[in-house]
Structures are given as structure tokens and as C-alpha cells.
Amino acid sequence: MGILEDKSNARLFYKYLSKVYDRINSFNWNEEMRAEALSWLEFGDDPTVLDVGCGTGFGTEGLLEHADDVHGLDQSVHQMEKAFEKFGRHDRVNFYRGDAERLPFRDDAFDVVWSSGSIEYWPNPVEGLRELRRVAKPGGQVLVVGPDYPHNPILQRVADAIMLFYDADEADRMFEAAGYEEFEHHIQQATPQSPRAITTVARVPGGDEAGGSSASGTEESASGAEESPSTASDAE
């Protein structure tokens, strides 16, 4: 396990990184990559969407271009404070503080579940992927973006010491173990010099088609969530 797969270490890391996160994030994950990933999703009519590991809200911002009911969750209060600075008391997005491996939402609540740049910090990624599947509606979609495993042996040793990096074979294993039957992987890269991202789009088993149904499925979702102090009144 890498040092940042420990949740307390990850929270401490983002306490300081949150101050410059938006300025450096585009080197790894930019608007073009986000738009491409969004194009792989089927939002349907009036979708309810969850952004797991929302951080400062970069993914949330893109999701709001496709949905009027977006919910963001992160374990770092410092990251969420930055997100709240961007969106304020926005009537189309609610933020919650919580754990990706123990999501405080009921089953079958969301048409689309998105998670970009979060899985690499989960101590048990399979359990986290099961949680994403649990809260997504049958036939809905789950999209997960993580860091692709480097090819250079030296970089591999560095990656293994820091956090989870994985290739397509490992992604197959994790998604299958989490109960997904239909998924595909895409490699994305901001520039030739940037680290590669592996983006997986998965279909949740069950249902005839993805999206298309409006959801009131988050009405009970706040129970158990530890909200950011600045956003607590938004969680109801």
C-alpha cells in the first residue's frame, strides 16, 4: 500500500495541496480530457449525478453542463472548502464530506456516478467500486479515472510507494471483483510529457437502458455523511 492510500495521510496531503490544486491539476487532467470522458456517458433526461472524490469541484463543474442535480462527496474538508468557494450555495449542487468506501447514500440513487482522481487514494479500491455500483441505478453508468501504471521500472517503484497506479489488466480484475459485467477502458493524456490516466466506463448490471429516469433518490442521502462546515446547510 502506498503512503497516500492511508486516509489520514491523504487528508494531510490535501490540506496543503488544496491551496495550489487547481493551478497544477491541468498538467494531469484538463478540460479537454474531462469533456472527452463526459462524452462517453449517457445522461438521459433529468439525471441525478454523484461525483465521488469531488475535490475542488473540477469534475463537478463539467457534470453541471449535463445535469441539474449534482452531488459531490470528498473526505478532505480543505478541498471541499475550495469547491464551496466556486459554487457557493448553488441550487444545482450539494456537497457532502464522506468516505468513498462507505457512501452515505441509499441503493440505486444515481443515474450516473463519476469519480476522477480519487480511486488511487482508496485503501480498498474494490470495496469503493462496489459502493459506486451500489448507489448507481441498475442500467446506469459509473465512470472512474485513475493513474495508469507507468512503464518505466524506476517510475513503477516510485508509484508503488506513493499510491495506487494500475493498468488495464488490474482494472479488469478490480471491476470484475466489484461485480461489474460490462466496462471499457480508455487511456487519456494531457500532453506527451504528462502522466497517463486510465478512464473506465462501466454499466451497472440490471435495467434495460442507462439514464433517462428522473431521480429523487438522494432525499435520504445525508444520513451518516460528515459535511463540510461551510456546506452543512446544503446537504438536506
Secondary structure as GFF3:
##gff-version 3
##sequence-region A 1 236
A	DSSP	three_ten_helix	3	5	.	.	.	ID=ss1
A	DSSP	alpha_helix	7	17	.	.	.	ID=ss2
A	DSSP	alpha_helix	21	24	.	.	.	ID=ss3
A	DSSP	three_ten_helix	25	27	.	.	.	ID=ss4
A	DSSP	alpha_helix	31	39	.	.	.	ID=ss5
A	DSSP	beta_strand	48	52	.	.	.	ID=ss6
A	DSSP	alpha_helix	58	63	.	.	.	ID=ss7
A	DSSP	beta_strand	69	74	.	.	.	ID=ss8
A	DSSP	alpha_helix	77	87	.	.	.	ID=ss9
A	DSSP	beta_strand	93	97	.	.	.	ID=ss10
A	DSSP	beta_strand	110	116	.	.	.	ID=ss11
A	DSSP	three_ten_helix	119	121	.	.	.	ID=ss12
A	DSSP	alpha_helix	125	135	.	.	.	ID=ss13
A	DSSP	beta_strand	136	147	.	.	.	ID=ss14
A	DSSP	alpha_helix	153	162	.	.	.	ID=ss15
A	DSSP	alpha_helix	168	177	.	.	.	ID=ss16
A	DSSP	beta_strand	182	189	.	.	.	ID=ss17
A	DSSP	beta_strand	196	203	.	.	.	ID=ss18
A	DSSP	three_ten_helix	232	234	.	.	.	ID=ss19
###
